[in-house]
């Protein structure tokens, strides 16, 4: 394939957000007297959007719709105020983005993070680079792994999906890529294991961001 564009996931791919997400959820749980979780547990909770994140974090007997909704809003409010405490770009991401821009390859982000929070994090951590499209979770578009968002980006970029690398750290990302006719690349520095990525359909696994240049 001739790569003309790269679509990135955000959490666990471009940004190491694990500690800030976990911190916000744990604060919400503690305020309600529920058990908290360690960072490794959150690796399995993240990736399918904030509602599922909250549902997974709550005790099984507390996962009624009303409790999930209440905790979800509290989490979003807390995270909005505390999303920069520990979050950083992964090592090698700046160099990769510089290289993609240098090669005139279009770049975009598709994440299951709330749309406003995705844009906030992009403004705070990724404003040095021009992303042609940044799409988060929106009420009128199905979340990943449905390919609607990925195909919307492809259409906006004017690039055939077969010429797009879809780069992410979860099986959700790999399934999104396959459903959209894109090339799925799994990153080994993110939240999911290599096994999960392979089962999800990853065509390639990369250990460092600059390894992606070998697929361009």
Buried (B, 14 or more C-beta within 10 A) or exposed (E): EEBBBBBBBBBBBBBBBBBBBBBBBBBBBEEEEBEBBEEEEBBBBBBBBBBBBBBBBBEEEBBEEEBBEBBBEBBBEBBEEBBEEBBEBBEBBBEBBEBBBEEEBBBBBBBBBBBEBBBBBBEEBBEEBEBBBBBBBBEEBEBBBBBBBBBBBBEEBEBBBEBBBBBBBBBBBBBBBBBBBBBBBBBBBBBBBEEBBBEBBBBBBBEBBBBBBEBB
